[in-house]
Amino acid sequence: MTTSIETATRRVLETYALMFNVEQAESKRASLSDYLQTVFSAGETDENRLAVCGLAYLRQQSGRGGATSQGFSGL
């Protein structure tokens, strides 16, 4: 695993743990690492962008996909 992926994974899990809890965050580590490896392989190497992709991925996995599905219309 590259340093960029390791750093992004750590940042995402730390943030996710703040939003939910540490156990729930750790249970997502394997799938998150696989996803970030895929994104990295597709050409994204920036740690910050990988972290944002990782957070979006976990949000979708938890069923919190979009603002409109949460009832926010942007108005």
Stockholm file with secondary structure:
# STOCKHOLM 1.0

chainA/1-75         MTTSIETATRRVLETYALMFNVEQAESKRASLSDYLQTVFSAGETDENRLAVCGLAYLRQQSGRGGATSQGFSGL
#=GR chainA/1-75 SS CCHHHHHHHHHHHHHHHHHSCHHHHHHTHHHHHHHHHHHHHTTCCCHHHHHHHHHHHHHHHTTCCCTGGGTCCCC
#=GC SS_cons        CCHHHHHHHHHHHHHHHHHSCHHHHHHTHHHHHHHHHHHHHTTCCCHHHHHHHHHHHHHHHTTCCCTGGGTCCCC
//
